[in-house]
C-alpha cells in the first residue's frame, strides 16, 4: 500500500488498466509476490488485464487492447487516459464549450426552447432546457447532427463583460426568464460582480448565440473534435432542484480530445452496466428492496446476509485486536438529545419525523455520535484512561427523497461502521496514524490498494481555539507524513467543528469511491460538556475523533459487488465450493466430499442431476470460486478435480489436499485457490 500510495501525477493520468499495471510493476519490485500472483488476487478485473498487458508489453511493447466478440473477430478497444474535467484544463474547456454548442443547437432546432444552466461535470457536460417537445433518442441524434454543423463552421467564442443593466436589457430582449433569475442570483451574492457573457459567432451574424457565462471556453467551435463528442441521455430535473418549480429536461453529453478516448469511455460505461450491483444483487440473490415495505430499505437475502456477516465479523475482530471497545446503541432517542447534539438545528431535513410516545417525543437516529458521547460521559474519566476507542456497526435512518435513492448506494436505513476516539491533544497524531494503519489494512484486505487522499483544513467560520485547530491540523499532517502518503489539501474545506481526512478508493474499472473519513470534532465535546481530569486534577475537554472505514456496510457491499463483478473472493463468497457429480451414481460420494469440506468450516454444496457441462455453466453463472468435479475415476481414487472461476482446470487432488488448498486461500484472503507446492519446491529444491 505504501508503494501504491506514492503515485506521480503521470501515473495518475494513466487509464485504469494502465495505472494498475504501473502499480503492479511497482509492487512486484517491492514485494516477493510475482505479478502473476498479485493479479491472481483480482481475476476478472483490469488488475488481471493489466498484469497480462504488462507481461506482453515487456516482451514486445506496444499499446494495450482488450475486447472481442467471441466469434474470432476482435472488437478491440484501445486503453487510453481518461482524465476528469478537474484534471485537464483543456478537457474542461472542451466540455464547457460543448454544452454551449448543444444549447445553441437546441434553440436552432426548437424555437420555443429556453435554456437554464449548462456546466461541465467530471466526465462530460449537461444543459437543462424548458422545452415542450419530449426529447427522445431521435431528437438527440438531430441535436448532435446540428452540433457537428456548428463545429464545422468554426465559429469563435467571444467573451464580453457588461453592466448588470445592459445584461438585463439583452436578456429581456430575447425573453429568457431563467437567465433573468440567474442574473438576479449573481447580483444577490455580489452586487458589484462583473457580468460576463460568451458569444458563439459574431454579433449580428445569422450564426450567433450567447449566454451568461464566466467561462472558460475553447477558441472556436472548430476546436471540438466531433468524433469525440456524443449526447448520451435525457433526464428530468427541477429548476434549482426545487420540486415546486418547473420540471426541465436535462440533456447529458460527453466530450473528449480524441475518438479513442470516447471509445474507451463507452467501453468502461458498458463494463459498469454489467457490474451494476442492483442487477447482480437480483441475479445472485443477494438482496432486494421491496416497495411494499418502502423505498431505500434493504432486505438481505441468505446469500447476501452471509457475505455481510463475514464482512462484519472481520471488522469486529480487527477492531477488538486494535484496542477498540464494541458498542450497541438504541435506534431511537428523545428529541432533547438531538437538540443538545445540534442535529435538530442543522440536520433536521435529513431526519425522519418525530415519534410521540406518551408525553415525550423521540426520533430515529441519523447518526451514532451522540450515543457514543453519552456512553463516554457515563462515568469518571482520568487522563490515564485516554484514549478511549468505541466502535459500533450502528444502523441509522435518514430521510432521502424518493428520486435520490439508488440501490445500496443511497438508502434510508443503513449501517455505519462508526468509531469514535476520545483522546488527549498530544495523542492526536498517534491516534490518526493508528486509524490510517487500520484503514490501510482493512481496504487492502478487500482488494483496494489505490487511494486518493484529501486533507480539509479550517474554514472561515469554525468553533474551537486557534491553538487547538493548529494542533489538530499539525497532527493530521504529521500522521500522513508518517505514513508517507501523498495527499491534496482543500484549504478551508473542513467542517466548522474540525479538520478531516477523506480517502477515496479506485475500483477495478478506475472509478473513485469516497469511503473512509477521519474527522476531528471540537463541537460535540463542548455541547455535551465532556471532561477528563488531568494530572493536576483539573477538568479538561478531550479531543474527539470520528472515523469510518467503509462509510456504510450497504454502500461498501455495493462497491465490492461492482468491483468484483459479483465474483466475490473465495474468503467472502457465500458458496466457496460447489461439488459437481458427473452422474447420479456419484451423488453419494459428492455428499461425502461436501461433508468433509463442511467439517473444516468451508461453505460447500452439491450440484447433480444435470449434464456436467450444464453444472459447470451454472456454477460459473453463480460465480462460485471453486468447482470440485467428481466422476467414477475420482470416486474410485477418493479424489476431486478442481476448476476455478475464470481460471479453468486446476488439477486432480485428494479430498484432504483440496480442503487444504481452499483453507489456505481463505486464510490468505485470496480470490481463488492456488496449487499447493510439491514437497521438493517447499524444501527449496
N, C-alpha and C positions, 0 to 999 in steps of 0.2 A: 504493500500500500504506500509506504514511504516513497518508493521509487515511482509508483504510479501517480503520486500527487505532484511530482516535480515536472510538470509539462511546460515546455516552452510554448510561446504563442504560435509558433509554426506548427507544432504537433496538434495544438487545439484546433487549428484551422483545417486539419485533415477530415475527410469524411469518416463516418462511424467505423467502417471496417478498417480503413487505413489507420485511423487513430488507435484502434485496438491492436492492429498489427505492430505499431510502434511500441505500445505498452508491452506487448508480448515479447518483442525483442529485448526491451529494457529489463523486464522481469526475468527473462531467460539468462541475461548476463549477470543478474544479481542474486540468483537463487539456483539451487541444484536441479529444480524441476526442468524438464525439457519443454520446448514449445509445444510439442505434441501432447505431452502430459497435461500442460496447463490448459490447452484447448479442449482436452477430453472432459474437463470440468464443465465446459459450456457448449456441448454439441448442439447443432441446430440453430446456433446464433452466429452473428458475424464474428464473434471471437474465434469460432472454429473456422469460419470462412477466411478470417484474417490470417490464421495460422497456415492454412493451405496456400493462401495468396503469398504470404511472406516466404514460404518454402519455395514456391515456384519462382518468385522474383529473385531469390538468392541464386537460383540455378540459371535463369535465362533472362531476368529483367523484364521490363515492360509493364503496361498498365494492368490493373486488376479488373476482372469482369466476372459477373455471375449471372445465372439465369438459365433458361432453357424451357422448351415447351414439351419435353418428354417424348418427342417424336423424331429426335435426331437433329432437328433444326434448332440451332441456338437462337434464343431471343435475348441477346446479351445486353446488359445494362452496365455502362462504364461507371465505376465508383469515382465520384469527384467531390471536391469540397462543397459543403452546403452551409455557408455562413449565415447567421441570422442578420436581420437588419441592423441590430445594435453592434454587430461585429464588423460590418462593412459599410463605410460611408457611401460608397458608390451604389451598393445594392439598396440602401435606404433611399437614395435619390431616385433610383430606377423605380422602386415600388411606389414612392410618393407620387412621382410623375405619372406612373401607370394609372393610379387612382384618378388623377385629374383627367387623363385621356379617356378613361372609362366614363366619367361623368359627362364629359363633352360629347362622347358618342351617344350616350343615353339621351341627352337633351336634343341631339340632332335627329334621333330616330323617334323619340316620343315627345312631342311638343308640349304636352301638359305635365311633364315630369319636373319635379322640384328637387333640388339637391340639398343635403343637410351637411353631414361631415364625412370625410374620407381619408383616414390615416393609413400609414403603413403599420404592419404588425410583424411579428417575429419572422414569418415565412412568406409574407405576401402583403396584401392590402385589402381594404374593403371600402365601399361607399354606401351610405343609406339614402334611399330615394323614396319620396312620396309620389307614387305613380298609380293611377287607376288600373293599368294593364298588369295582370299577373305575369311575372317574368318566369317563363318556362325555359327548358333547355334550348328550345328552338329560338327564343328571344336572346338567350345568352350567345348563341352562335352568331346571330345578326350583330349583336353589340361588339363581339370580338372582331368580326369582319370589318366593322366601321372603325374600330380602334386601329387595325392594321393600316387602313387607308389614311387615317390621321398621321400615323407614324411615317408612312411613305412620303407625306407632304413635307416632312422635316421642318415643322413649324417651331419657331423659337419660344422658349419660356422666358417671359419678361417680368421682372419684379417692379412693382410700383408702390411707393409709400405716399399716403394721402391723409388728409384730415378726417376726423370722425364724421364731420358734417358732409364732406364730399362722398365718403363711403356710403353713408346712409342715403344720400340722394341717388347714387348709382344703383343701389340695391332696390330702392323703391321704384326706380325707373323700369327695372326688369321684373318687378313684382315677385320677389323671393322672400317671403315672411320668415322662413327659417334662418336665412342669413341675417335678417334684422335682429333676431333673437340672439344669434351668435355674437353679433357686434355689440349688443347691449351687455352680454356676459363679459366680454373683453373689457369694456369700459367700466363695468361694475367692479372688476378686480383692480383695474388701474385706469383712472380717468385720463391719464396722460400717456397711455400706452400708444406707441406708433401703430397705425393701421396699415397693413400691407396686403396687397393683392398680387396674384400671379396671373398673367395673361398667357394663353396659348395662341400664338399668331399675333399679327399686328392689329391694333385697334382700327376699326373701320373696314377691315378686310372681311370677306364673307366667311373665311375660315378663322373665326376668332371666338374665344371663350375665356371666361375669367372666374376666379373665386377668391374669397377671403382666404389668406394662407400666409403662414410665416416661413414656408419653405423648409428645407432646400429642395431644389429640383435639378434635373439634368439640363444641359444647354438647349436641347431641342428635342422634338418628338422622334427625330431620326436616330437618336442615341439609344432608343429602346429596341432591343432585339426581339422582333415579333415571333421568332421561332422559340423564344424562351419565355413567352407570355401566354397565360391561359386563365380564362374565367372558370371558376370551379363550381360554385353553388350559390343558391339564394336561400336566405332565412328571414324570418320575421324579427323585427327589433322595434321596441317602443322608443319614441323620441325622448332623448335624455334618460333612457332607462326607466321611465315613469309609466306604469301600467295605465294611468289615467289619461295619458297623452296618445297622440296619433300612432297607429301601427305602421311602420315603414317596411320597405323591402331592402334587405341588406345583401348586396352582391359581393361575394368573395372572389378574389383572384390571386394569382401568384406570378411573380416575375423574377427572372434570373439574368445573369450575364450571358450564359451560353445555353444552347439547346441540350447539351449533355447534362447540365445541372438540373434542368427541368425534368429530363427523362429519369434521372436518378431520384429526384424528389418524388416523382409519381410512383416510382418503384418502392420507395420507403413508405409512402402512404398506403399502397396496396398491402405491403407487409404488415403495416399497423392494423389494417382491417382484419387480416387473417388472425392477428393476435388479440383482437378486441376481447377483453375479459368478460364482457356481457355475453358475447356469443359462446366463448369457451365455457363459461360458467354453466350455460344450458347444456351444451354438448357433452360435457364431462360430469354433469350432475353434481356441481359443487355448491351452488347457492341459487336463490331466486328472490325476487322482490314481488310480493303478492299485492296486487291492487286492492284486494278485499280487505287487507289489513292497513293499507295506506302506503303511499309512495315514500321512498327513502328509508324503508325499514327492511333489514336484511334477514332472510330465512336461510340459515346454514343447513345444508343437506349433509347426510352422513359422511360422504367423501370430503366435502369441504370442511366440515367440522373437525375431521381427523387431522387435516393439514393445519388448520388453525390451532388445534390442541398441541401439535408438535412445535409450532412457532412459539406459542405461549409458554410451553414447558421449558424450551430452550432459553427464552427471555428471563423467566423466573429463576432458573438455576444459575444463569450467568450473573444476574443481579445480586443474588444472595452470596455468590462467591466473591463479589466485589464490595461487600460491606453494606449493601442496601437492606433495609427492613421492608418487608412487603406489607401493604395496607389493603383493606377493603373498606369502602365508604358508601354511605347511602346514595340512592338515586335522586332523592328529593331533599330539600331543606326549607326551613322557614324563610319567608321573604326577607325578614330582617337581616339574615346572614348575607344575602345578595346585595342588600343596601350597604352593609358595612364593607363588603369587598369592592363596591363600586360598580358591580356588573349591572345593577338596575339603572344607574345613571349613564353608563357608557356602552352597554351591551344589550339593552332591553329588546331591540329589534330582532336580535338573533335568539331570543328566549321564548319558550312556549308560555302561554297564558297561565295565570295563577290558578292554583287548585285550592279551593276553600274547604277546610276541614274544621268543622265546628266553628269556633270563633277565631281561628288562625288561618293565615294563607301560607301556602307552600309553593315552591317552583321546582320543576325538573332542573337538574344541574346542567349548565352548558360547559362547565369546566370543573376539574377536580381540585384546583389550587386551594380554595377556601377550606376544604376538608382536611388537607394536609397541614395547613396553617393552624387550624383549630386543634389538630392532633398534637402538633409541636407545643402549642400553648397549654396543653393539658398537663401541667406539672412544672416543677422547678428545673431550671436549666443552668448548668455551670459551664464555663468556658472549657473545662476539661472534657465535657461530653460532646463538644463540637469537633468535627462536623457530624450532623445528623442527616442521614440519607433515607428518604422514603421513596418507595416505588409502588405503583399500582397500575394494573390493567383496568382502568375505570371507564365504564360506559357513560357517555354524556349525550345530551339531546339538544339539538339546535334547530331553530326554525329556518327552513330553507324553502324558498318559493318553488312551486312545482316545476317551473320551466328551467330551473338551475340544476336540478338533480341529475346525476349521471352515474349509473351503475354503482360500483363500490367507491368511486372517487369522490362523490358528493352525496351524502346521505343525511338523514335527520337523526339517526341514532347510531353512534359509533364508539368504539373502544380505543381510548388513547393509551399509549404506553408512557404514562406520565411518571415523572420523578421530580422531587424537589429536595434540594440540598440546603441546609441551614448551616452557615459556617462563619468563621471569623474573617475580617478583612484580609489578614495576612495569609489566609488559606485559599484565597480565590484562585491564584494561579495553579496550585497543586490540584485543586478540585476540578478545574477546567481541563487540565492535562488528563486527569483520570477519566473524565467524561469523553474526551476526544479519543482516548485509547479504547474506551468501550464502544464508541461509535464505529471506529475502525474495525475492531474485532467482529462486531455484530454484522455490519454491512458486508464485509469481505466473506464472512461465513455464508451469506446468502447469495454470493456471486457478484457483488458490486464493489469494484476496486477503482473506479474512475469517478472522481468527485469534482465539483466546483464549490468553492468556499467564499463566503461573503461576511465581512465584519461591518456591522452597522453601529455608528457612533452617536454621540449625544445630539439630540435635536434642539432647536431653538427653545421650545417650551419643554421643561422637564422638572421632575421632583428630585430632591437629593442635593447634597452639597457638592461644590466643585471638587473638594478633596476626594469624596467617595467615588465620583464619576471618573476622576483621573486614575484612582487606584484600580477601579473596575476595568477600564479600558486598557490600562497597562497590564493587568492580569490576563485579559483575553489575548492581547498581542503577544505577551511573553509565552503563553501556552501554545499558541500557533507556531511561534519561533522554535520552541522546544520540540515540537513535532516535525519541524522542517517543512511545513506545508505552505504553499503559495496561496494567496487569497487576494480578493479585491476589497477595497474599502468603500463603503457607502457613507460618506460624510453626512451626518445629521439624519441618517436613516433609522436610527434606533427608536425604540418605543420611549414614551415620555418617562417611563419608570426604570429604564436601564438599557445598556448596550446588549448586543446579541451577536451570535454566530449562526449563520444559516448554511446548511450543507445540501447541495443538490447532487443526486446520483445520475449517472448516464446509463441507460439500459442497452440491450443488445442491438437496437437499431438506432442508437445515438440520441434518443430523446432524453430531455432533462426532467427530473422529478424532484421537487422540494420534499425532503423527508425530515432530516434531523435539524433541530433547533436547540440552541443553548442560550437562554435569556436570563440576564441578571435583573433583579426586581428590588427597587428601593421603596416601592409603594405599599405593597401588602404588609410588610413588617411594620410599617408606620400605622396603617389603617387598623391592624389587629393588635397593635401595641405589643409586638413580640419582644422578648427580652432574654438575655442571659446575664449571669453575674460574672464579672471579670475577676482577675487575680487580686484586684484591690477591693473586692467585694462591692463594686459599683455595677449598676444595671446598664447594659448596653444593648443596642439593636444588632441582631445578627444580619448577615448578608443572606439573601435568598436567591437560589439559582433554580429556574425552571428548566427542564430538558425533556425532550422526546427524541427517540431514535427513529422509529418507524413513522411517527406522525399519528397514525391510527392503524389498528390491525386491519380494518377493512381496506383502506387505501393501499397499504403495503401489500396485502394479499392480491389486490388487483394489479399492482405493479409487477409483483412476482409472476403472476399468471401470464401477463403480456410479455415479460422479459424472457420467460422460458417457453412461450407459445403453448402453455398448458402442460408441457412435459416437465413436471417438477423433478428436481434432483432426487436421486434414489432415497436419500435420508428423509425427504419431505413427502414423497409420493404416497398417496393413500393406499395403493396396492404396489408393493415393491416387486413381487414375483408372481407371475401367473404360470401355473404348471399346465401344459397342454398335452392332453392324452391323444396319441395318434389314432387309436381306435378305442372302442368301448372296453376292449379286453384289458387296456392299460389304465382304466379309470381307478381301479382299486389301488394300483401302485402309485398313481398320481396323488391320491388322497394320503397315502403313506408319506410321500415326499412333502406334501403341504404340512402334514403334522410335524415333520422334522423341522421345517422352517419355522413354524409357529412356536415350537418349543424354545427356539433361540430368540423369540421376540420379533421375528420377521413377518411382515404383513404379506401373506400369500393366499392364493385362491386357486381353485381348479377350474379349467375350462375343457369341456369334452362334448361329444355328440355331433361334431361337425367335421368336415374335411380339414386336415391340418393347415392347408393354405388359408382357409377362411378363419380358423382360430388365430393364426398369426396376424392376419389383416385386422381382426377385431382387437387384438392386443395392441397393435400399432395405433389403431384409431383411438383406443382408450389411453394411449401414451403410457403404457406400463413399461417401466425401465428394463425389467428383465423377464424374458420368457424362458421357461425350462421345458423343453420338449422331451416327452417320454414315449418311446415306441417299444417294440418287442426286444430289440438289442439292448436298449437302456435298462429295461426291466430285468433282463437276464443278468446284466453286469452290475446291477444296482447303481446305475449312473443317471445323469441327465445331460442333455445337450443344450447349452446356453446360447441364447440370442439376446443382443442388446438393442434397445430402441434407437433407431438411426445409426446403429453400429453394425448389425448383422451377426453372423456366426462368431461366437467367442470360443467354443470348443466343448468337447465332451469330458465331463469330470465326474468324480464320485459325489454322492449327496453331501457328505461332510465337507468336501472341498468347496462345493457350490455354496453351502451355508457360510463357510469361512470367507469366501470372496464377497458375498453380499454384506456380511458384518463388517468386513474391512472397509468397503466403500461407504457404508453407513457411518462408521466411526470417524472416517476421514472426511465425511461430508462431500463426497464426490458425486458427480452427476450420474455415473454408472459404474458397473464393476470393472475391475482390471484383472487380467490373468495373473494368477499367483506365480511368483518367481519359483523356478525349479531350485532344487537344493544346491546345485553347483553354483548357480548365479547368486544365491543367497549367501554362499560362503566366499564369494569374491572370485570364484574360478573363472 
